[in-house]
């Protein structure tokens, strides 16, 4: 299944990296790598996450990857990472 990142998810990844890098460059690199690996895992197993019914008829799901929530949409031939945020983040 093809994996694509929304512009919002790309901005989230950059924002999270910048936030962590200010405190610990290695921690930032580990977190970003974990999220990239998580997205690849989701693309291989797209229905692993919990379906969010409020987005029906779109198949939007969420999966916790480390300390981050990834929201994504499963389509016929592609998976789109929609948003990423820390689970304790006020959103």
Buried (B, 14 or more C-beta within 10 A) or exposed (E): EEBBBBEEBEEBBEEBBEEBBEEEEEEBEEBBEBBBEBBEEBBEEBEEBEEBEEEEEEBBBBBEBBEBBBBBBBBEEEBBBBBBBBEEEEE
